[in-house]
Amino acid sequence: YYAQLKDRIGNDADTRNIVLPVETEASSSPPVDVAQKLTKLSIKPALTLLEFIDKAPIRNPIPTTENLKINETYKVNTPVKPSLAPVMAIKNGWLVRGNEVVVGNRQDVQWWNGSARPYGLKNSKAHITRFVPGRSGKGLTDDLDATTDSMKNGSVKILDHNYGLWYDRRRDDHERIRRMDGDVWAPFYELPFARSGQDKAWDGLSKYDITKYNLWYWDRLKTFANLADQKGLVLIHENYFQHNIIEAGAHYADFPWRTANNINNTGFPEPVPYAGDKRVFMAEQFYDISNANRRAIHKAYIYKCLENFNDNNGVIQLIGAEFTGPLHFVQFWIDTIKEWEKETGKHPIIGLSVTKDVQDAILADPNRATVIDLIDIRYWHYQEDGTAYAPQGGQNLAPRQHARLLKPKKTSFEQVYHAVAEYKTKFPDKVVIYSGDNFDSYGWAILMAGGSLSNVSGISAANLTLAATMKPFLLGTTKQYGLANAGKAYILYNSSADAINLDLTKAAGTFSLKIQNTRNGSILKEEKVNAGSIIKINKVGNGDEVIV
């Protein structure tokens, strides 16, 4: 054990190597001098384990000083209050920290598969609620301080988190069998609910009590949110994870809401009616809030999702990962949030991340639209030809199942701009983000349409501050886009081969003009231009260009 420990943590293991000493050898043919030495040692009784333990104060004495109280001997340092990044808030329809539009690469978390062995660690991603007992680091129990430092200094600024598909790695085999024992395999993807200590769930551990919560899971999320507020990061908190209730039967096997896995009488059918003895179609029942018992559990859980972050500002609440559920469940989710906000006086950032039909229905409902701060275009997109790929909500199909049926075509820069600009025009005071088809390839389209959380690179803090004061507009030529604080500042994007003609006839003074590379922000050309006329800005190179 200590040899393995030393391999893992180095020489620090020596300080923990406290074992009963064996100071003699057991050779069957010792030299004469060794035989003489062992003969002398045989006069004394062997050291017993009890005696060895009793001598612990001699090996590691506790320092004492006469006439001093313990609180005078051991001073407790007053914790230093951490400095905070500027508050994340919504201003002028943008998501900002302080005065800067929030941008950055986005990463989700691993929610199945993985190994705590060396070969399984090298390709692992940062996580919040992954747990490997006694081990920390990449692919193990993440050091959240180190993780957030890495994010602060790197390109990933946004972590999109949902709970695990199942707790332990045995279920990665995608079988539906009941486990014979609780001999679980790490890494564990922790779940929101506490175990009851009663009976046995399908995974061999005790059943869940889904009215009580896994304190470690929620504390980890809270710790990450606190660090995000210190380091200027964003946590997207997905309340639910639809993957458990659709597609492969194994997704549902260990699900805490399954009747066989909890002590709360959730009322779902047992044995589970797997379609074709293989597939699961439990979405309609799960989203049915007419069952009073389940409705109360849902409500309490949504309250927990909100109250866990009630003094954080860098958290965006979404209904759930892979959510293609029905309108009525989204209405219930929003109504519950509205009640919580009324009771607490708190107003977290609430995002609407649903199918297009459900999104439009909620935004057309004045009583519920007021709760929504952020529109996430995730489960639909405009295709390259301008038609919408927009599967309906509540059809009991996962996003990838819809895609197999409808066979969506790819989007384009122009169509990403179209989608974001459409919703920014309709709802100018709400934040719009784009998480749909190939979103990470179209950061500039998102930003130029007025969208937040784009992954544009090479844009300075000063320009992000300027952007927060601007609104999108179109120039006369196709493939030319603009953001403007009219007469004061402009950010232009030219993906055409033509020059941009910018109307400054109503402006006065001199403008500093910089033409930049869209990929790294390097300055291609810099000059001064006089306002009072239409100025022509010629292309410098062949690629797309940003003009500030």
ABEGO torsion letter per residue (X at the ends): XAAAAAAAAEAAAAAABBBBBBABBABABBBAAAAAAAAAAAABBBBBAAAAAAAAAAABBBBBBBGBBAAAABBBBBBBBBBBBBBBBBBGGBBBBEABBBBEBBBBBBABEEBABAAAAAABBBBAABBBBGBBEBGBBBBAAAAAAAAAABABABBBBBBBABABAAAAAGBABBBABABBBOBBBBBABBBAGBEBBAAGBBBBBAABBBAAAAAAAAAAAAAAAAAGBBBBBBABBAAAABEBAAAAAABAABAAABAAGAGBBOBBBBBGGABBBAAAAAABAABAAAAAAAAAAAAAAAAAAAABAABBBBAEBGBABBAAAAAAAAAAAAAAAAAAGBBBBBBBBBBAAAAAAAAABAAAAAABABBBBAABBBBAAGBBBBBBBGAGBBAAAAAAAAGBBBBBAAAAAAAAAAAAAABAABBBBBABBGAAAAAAAAAAAGBBGBABBGBBAAAAAAAAABBBBBBABBGBBBBBBBGABBBBBBABABBBBBBAAABBEBBBBBBBBAAAGBBABBBBBBBGBBBBBBBABABBBBBX
